[in-house]
């Protein structure tokens, strides 16, 4: 008996896309033959799922997708680098391996074989498959799209806009770095002065969050010049492998800034400041009961009583004038499953976007500047007393 791996997915792949295997067996003529696929987490060899596939007529191979299993084991990392230069994104990825077996009747008894093949061939703490919380749309998906999303296969997973990203002095910023070859060795900040911090990457990790906002600026005591600063990731030989420039300015609007962070398609968190007028409102839901009053009731007696008052807080926010690039970036805000409203650099509240439509703005369409509006709501409700 033997199982052959015909095609396997790339070593680094997005869990929210198809993760397709094709295998074959020279034993499919056995009675009641089934392929058995075990998907296991690498570190503890925990069985995530056992999949059973019956042999298809007139063929000896099987094509199947394990993406639905993998995506259930990844989530996201946001504030893991809250008090550190760099932290590994252990929730954003799954290190796994796959084992293949056969199940068929031997003397009418269903019999499970031992492991006949694995992917990787010899799984271990340093030999595994890697599935992240990235997702690629139909138009940009290829089996190796996660590896090739940046030049040379590594870099920031945040958007690379031509304009510098604005950040205020009290705000947080998280950059997500993908380093499959683990060559990052230092974080360098540049402005009126230079600050360099050597980093030690956790063993066998490839996704990291870098604290690039208020905390690292306060820690480095960087002298800011010309209102900008640059965050670089460098190798031990001082080779720049990723760079991001920020415009560091105080608030220049008459309105309070609303800063949102959201999960983008590659599993990183983007940020944006909405600096125009925002309006807060409350959606109030009430349930009532009507009391039975005595004949000698008083006018002060309560006939109808609110016994369940639910308050849903909502905010309408507006951007300043934006570019076409930013309009495309904010489409991922409109569709993101994870969004945070920043109240301070250490205080965040989960919110959702409620808009049902999003138009990607283009200057040539209307020959005018444009801005965007969103309606957000807190993910929790408030309640009043039931008296």
Phi, psi and omega per residue, in radians:
X1 nan 2.522 -3.136
X2 -2.793 2.488 3.021
X3 -1.994 2.329 3.132
X4 -1.968 2.322 3.055
X5 -1.485 1.948 -3.117
X6 -1.433 -0.932 3.045
X7 -2.408 2.533 3.111
X8 -2.331 2.701 3.111
X9 -1.227 2.892 3.116
X10 -1.095 2.764 -3.133
X11 -1.123 -0.565 3.098
X12 -2.047 2.144 -3.033
X13 -2.648 2.716 3.056
X14 -1.395 2.211 -3.064
X15 -1.215 -0.368 -3.058
X16 -1.575 0.105 2.974
X17 -1.843 3.139 3.041
X18 -1.162 2.370 3.060
X19 -2.115 1.637 -2.862
X20 -1.808 2.321 2.999
X21 -2.010 2.646 2.932
X22 -2.324 2.145 3.142
X23 -2.264 2.867 3.098
X24 -2.472 2.832 3.140
X25 -2.397 2.584 3.043
X26 -1.667 0.272 -3.016
X27 -2.152 0.259 -3.002
X28 -1.239 -0.148 3.108
X29 -1.351 -0.167 3.135
X30 -1.149 2.605 -3.095
X31 -1.121 2.406 3.107
X32 0.935 0.802 -3.082
X33 -1.278 2.421 3.046
X34 -2.437 2.494 2.923
X35 -1.450 2.378 3.069
X36 -2.028 2.217 -3.106
X37 -2.110 2.071 3.076
X38 -1.834 2.198 3.093
X39 -1.886 2.140 -3.030
X40 -2.224 2.555 3.018
X41 -1.335 2.409 -2.948
X42 -1.231 -0.805 -2.968
X43 -1.086 -0.779 -3.071
X44 -1.944 0.001 -3.061
X45 1.015 0.492 3.091
X46 -1.164 2.311 3.109
X47 -1.342 2.016 3.119
X48 -1.479 -0.624 3.137
X49 -2.896 2.555 2.966
X50 -2.047 2.084 -3.084
X51 -1.882 2.409 -3.117
X52 -2.103 2.180 -3.108
X53 -2.211 2.084 3.082
X54 -1.254 2.649 3.089
X55 -1.103 2.395 3.097
X56 -1.509 2.617 -3.075
X57 -1.049 2.401 2.972
X58 1.146 0.235 3.083
X59 -2.327 2.772 3.112
X60 -2.005 0.126 -3.119
X61 -2.083 2.978 -3.097
X62 -2.511 2.300 3.023
X63 -2.006 2.248 -3.068
X64 -2.610 2.832 -3.051
X65 -2.123 2.237 3.135
X66 -1.887 0.219 -3.110
X67 -1.019 -0.674 -3.118
X68 -1.120 -0.512 3.088
X69 -1.310 -0.793 -3.049
X70 -1.140 -0.730 -3.050
X71 -1.184 -0.345 3.087
X72 -1.307 -0.162 -3.092
X73 -1.939 0.155 3.081
X74 -2.182 2.564 3.061
X75 -2.310 -1.955 -3.130
X76 -2.792 2.830 3.073
X77 -2.185 2.241 -3.131
X78 -2.093 -1.143 -3.035
X79 -1.771 0.445 3.112
X80 -1.173 -0.366 3.101
X81 -1.781 0.473 -3.064
X82 -1.076 -0.624 -3.104
X83 -2.262 0.689 3.132
X84 -2.681 2.760 3.094
X85 -1.204 -0.781 -3.072
X86 -2.465 2.465 3.050
X87 -2.461 2.532 -3.134
X88 -1.291 2.462 3.119
X89 -1.599 1.381 -3.051
X90 -1.374 -0.324 3.087
X91 -1.521 -0.339 -3.057
X92 -1.493 -0.064 -3.082
X93 -2.448 2.814 3.038
X94 -2.264 2.195 2.994
X95 -1.703 2.119 -2.968
X96 -2.492 2.932 2.949
X97 -2.522 2.879 -3.052
X98 -2.216 2.335 3.074
X99 -2.015 2.533 -3.088
X100 -2.094 2.308 3.120
X101 -2.327 3.065 3.052
X102 -2.187 2.573 3.069
X103 -2.293 2.155 3.092
X104 -2.766 2.956 -3.076
X105 -1.415 2.315 2.982
X106 -2.103 1.948 -3.062
X107 0.957 0.807 3.115
X108 1.207 0.072 3.141
X109 -1.818 2.134 3.077
X110 -1.027 2.195 -3.049
X111 -2.250 2.225 -3.134
X112 -1.675 2.250 3.140
X113 -1.344 3.003 2.950
X114 -1.321 -3.059 3.118
X115 -1.243 2.129 -3.085
X116 -1.766 -0.343 3.084
X117 -2.875 2.754 3.136
X118 -2.452 2.761 2.980
X119 -2.354 1.958 0.004
X120 -1.106 2.947 -3.065
X121 -1.059 -0.661 3.109
X122 -2.281 1.507 -3.085
X123 -1.109 2.506 3.100
X124 -2.812 -3.114 3.131
X125 -1.109 -0.352 -3.133
X126 -2.026 0.083 3.114
X127 -2.304 1.828 -3.012
X128 -2.743 2.975 2.984
X129 -1.702 2.709 -3.012
X130 -2.268 2.054 3.111
X131 -2.073 2.206 -3.106
X132 -1.895 3.098 3.128
X133 -1.497 0.380 3.071
X134 -1.358 2.718 3.044
X135 -2.484 2.449 -3.138
X136 -2.111 2.337 -3.139
X137 -1.239 2.977 -3.111
X138 -0.966 -0.690 -3.043
X139 -1.298 -0.500 -3.080
X140 -1.955 0.221 -3.102
X141 -1.549 2.293 2.888
X142 -2.419 2.832 -3.138
X143 -1.026 -0.370 -3.139
X144 -2.010 0.385 -3.008
X145 -1.130 -0.551 -3.132
X146 -1.162 -0.729 -3.141
X147 -1.147 -0.662 -3.004
X148 -1.646 0.265 -3.103
X149 -1.299 -0.243 3.077
X150 -2.296 2.741 3.125
X151 -1.004 2.313 3.132
X152 1.108 0.220 3.014
X153 1.462 0.258 3.077
X154 -2.663 2.896 3.099
X155 2.436 -3.018 3.102
X156 -1.223 2.442 3.056
X157 -1.609 0.055 3.046
X158 -1.419 2.810 -3.122
X159 -1.091 2.476 3.122
X160 -1.874 1.463 -3.103
X161 -1.471 2.668 3.106
X162 -1.226 -0.556 3.086
X163 -1.542 2.576 3.135
X164 -1.238 2.566 3.117
X165 -1.402 2.341 3.132
X166 -1.456 2.437 3.071
X167 -2.558 2.432 3.133
X168 -1.649 2.885 -2.977
X169 -1.103 -0.432 -3.079
X170 -1.758 0.154 -2.957
X171 -1.782 2.764 3.128
X172 -1.718 2.663 3.031
X173 -2.569 2.266 3.103
X174 -1.981 2.159 3.000
X175 -1.835 2.405 3.119
X176 -1.887 2.237 -3.053
X177 -2.035 2.292 3.112
X178 -1.848 2.091 -3.022
X179 -2.397 1.302 -3.079
X180 -1.110 -0.451 -3.131
X181 -1.689 -0.021 3.066
X182 0.932 1.035 -3.139
X183 -1.900 -0.107 3.112
X184 -1.186 2.380 -3.104
X185 -2.322 -0.304 -3.110
X186 -2.724 2.681 3.007
X187 -1.884 2.248 -3.118
X188 -2.135 2.296 3.051
X189 -1.943 2.341 -3.108
X190 -2.214 2.371 2.985
X191 -2.832 -2.114 3.033
X192 -1.239 -0.314 3.075
X193 -2.433 -3.116 -3.116
X194 -2.179 2.370 3.066
X195 -2.231 2.267 -3.128
X196 -2.198 2.311 -3.140
X197 -2.251 2.017 3.051
X198 -1.196 2.516 -3.130
X199 -2.218 2.623 3.039
X200 -2.022 1.951 -3.103
X201 -1.290 2.363 3.055
X202 -0.984 2.516 -3.052
X203 -1.041 2.386 2.986
X204 1.053 0.522 3.023
X205 -1.967 2.664 -3.047
X206 -2.291 -0.237 3.119
X207 -2.018 2.319 -3.075
X208 -2.461 2.563 2.957
X209 -1.772 2.393 3.118
X210 -1.971 2.239 3.104
X211 -1.364 1.851 -2.996
X212 -2.020 0.217 -3.097
X213 -1.931 -2.383 -3.007
X214 -0.976 -0.731 -3.040
X215 -1.087 -0.846 -3.076
X216 -1.234 -0.563 3.088
X217 -1.187 -0.744 3.099
X218 -1.143 -0.709 -3.114
X219 -1.174 -0.691 -3.090
X220 -1.421 -0.330 -3.068
X221 0.941 0.709 -3.096
X222 -1.193 2.385 3.057
X223 -1.469 1.964 -3.065
X224 -1.449 2.304 3.137
X225 -2.136 2.453 3.048
X226 1.024 0.357 3.040
X227 1.263 0.239 3.124
X228 -2.323 2.751 2.939
X229 -2.568 2.741 -3.049
X230 -2.114 2.344 3.025
X231 -1.883 2.145 3.137
X232 -2.106 2.572 2.916
X233 -1.902 2.236 -3.082
X234 -2.212 2.757 3.014
X235 -1.417 3.071 3.099
X236 -1.151 -0.326 3.098
X237 -1.659 0.261 3.085
X238 1.199 0.390 3.057
X239 -1.457 2.224 -3.133
X240 -1.344 2.135 3.136
X241 -1.941 -0.204 3.045
X242 -2.829 2.550 -3.093
X243 -2.594 2.472 3.131
X244 -2.487 2.263 -3.111
X245 -1.910 2.393 -3.134
X246 -2.111 2.490 2.953
X247 -1.597 2.052 -3.002
X248 -1.827 1.739 -3.034
X249 -2.368 2.654 2.995
X250 -1.244 2.859 3.116
X251 -1.069 2.296 -3.114
X252 -2.102 0.564 -3.138
X253 -2.150 2.698 3.062
X254 -1.316 -0.146 -3.074
X255 -1.938 2.803 3.099
X256 -1.236 2.439 3.118
X257 -1.332 2.366 2.986
X258 -1.928 1.977 -3.103
X259 -1.879 2.201 3.131
X260 -1.991 2.534 2.991
X261 -2.099 2.389 -3.134
X262 -2.534 2.674 3.134
X263 -1.330 2.161 3.107
X264 -1.594 -3.093 -3.027
X265 -1.168 -0.443 -3.096
X266 -1.608 0.029 3.097
X267 1.647 0.087 3.073
X268 -1.676 2.904 3.096
X269 -1.842 2.125 3.025
X270 -1.574 2.855 3.136
X271 -2.431 2.658 3.098
X272 -2.746 2.468 3.102
X273 -1.746 2.117 3.010
X274 -1.697 1.912 -2.935
X275 -1.897 -0.025 3.106
X276 -1.574 -3.050 -2.996
X277 -1.049 2.310 3.045
X278 -2.092 2.575 -3.101
X279 -2.209 2.265 3.120
X280 -1.755 2.441 3.061
X281 -2.560 2.862 -3.123
X282 -2.117 2.279 2.994
X283 -1.688 2.091 -2.992
X284 -1.957 2.200 3.070
X285 -1.977 2.318 -3.106
X286 -2.237 2.492 2.935
X287 -2.113 2.493 -3.047
X288 -2.272 2.718 2.904
X289 -2.240 2.706 -3.133
X290 -1.877 2.132 -3.089
X291 -1.417 2.657 3.018
X292 -1.522 2.047 -3.092
X293 -1.769 2.600 3.090
X294 -1.209 2.846 -3.139
X295 -1.040 -0.584 -3.104
X296 -1.623 0.706 -3.085
X297 -1.175 2.763 3.075
X298 -1.813 2.756 3.111
X299 -1.136 -0.389 3.129
X300 -1.422 -0.183 3.092
X301 -1.178 2.579 -3.078
X302 -1.720 2.077 3.099
X303 -1.489 -0.896 3.094
X304 -1.795 2.333 -3.111
X305 -2.231 2.313 3.034
X306 -1.369 2.048 -3.131
X307 -1.919 -0.143 3.095
X308 -2.578 1.784 3.130
X309 -1.992 2.026 -3.119
X310 -1.957 2.314 -3.102
X311 -2.056 2.155 3.064
X312 -1.937 2.037 -3.096
X313 -1.482 2.354 -3.124
X314 -2.354 2.660 3.116
X315 -2.373 2.296 2.988
X316 -1.712 2.162 -3.045
X317 -2.124 2.691 -3.077
X318 -2.386 2.419 3.113
X319 -1.521 2.892 2.917
X320 -1.326 -3.051 3.056
X321 -1.082 2.347 -3.058
X322 -2.212 2.876 3.122
X323 -1.606 2.972 3.059
X324 -1.086 -0.669 3.095
X325 -1.010 -0.819 -3.130
X326 -1.166 -0.596 3.089
X327 -1.087 -0.702 3.100
X328 -1.173 -0.725 3.112
X329 -1.060 -0.741 -3.071
X330 -1.263 -0.221 3.004
X331 -1.080 -0.595 3.109
X332 -1.254 -0.453 2.980
X333 -1.158 -0.767 -3.104
X334 -1.077 -0.477 -3.063
X335 -1.940 0.026 -3.047
X336 -1.254 2.478 3.090
X337 -1.457 -0.232 -3.075
X338 -2.301 1.996 -3.114
X339 -2.343 2.404 3.090
X340 -2.166 2.434 2.982
X341 -1.677 2.157 -3.121
X342 -1.525 2.058 3.048
X343 -1.610 -0.559 2.977
X344 -2.685 3.126 -3.103
X345 -1.180 -0.193 3.122
X346 -2.179 0.124 -3.043
X347 -2.283 2.023 -3.076
X348 -2.301 2.595 3.096
X349 -2.272 2.403 -3.126
X350 -1.298 2.346 3.121
X351 -2.377 2.925 3.048
X352 -2.222 2.606 2.970
X353 -1.493 2.320 -3.106
X354 -1.839 -0.129 3.121
X355 -1.057 2.385 -3.126
X356 -1.651 -0.199 -3.123
X357 -2.365 2.683 3.089
X358 -2.542 2.212 3.103
X359 -1.888 2.128 3.059
X360 -1.333 2.008 -3.037
X361 -1.408 2.490 3.062
X362 -2.347 2.353 -3.084
X363 -1.082 -0.695 -3.071
X364 -1.165 -0.384 -3.120
X365 -1.178 -0.742 -3.029
X366 -2.083 -0.108 -3.117
X367 0.983 0.737 3.106
X368 -2.709 2.771 3.050
X369 -1.202 2.793 -3.087
X370 -2.574 2.780 3.003
X371 -2.334 3.110 -3.073
X372 -2.254 2.637 3.086
X373 -2.189 2.491 3.070
X374 -2.331 2.636 2.976
X375 -1.932 2.146 3.129
X376 -2.083 2.675 3.075
X377 -2.398 2.581 3.078
X378 -1.169 2.607 -3.103
X379 -1.414 -0.065 3.099
X380 -2.075 2.845 3.072
X381 -1.965 2.686 3.029
X382 -1.830 2.692 -3.094
X383 -2.296 2.592 3.056
X384 -1.822 2.940 -3.093
X385 -1.079 2.614 3.022
X386 -1.913 1.711 -3.035
X387 -1.996 nan nan
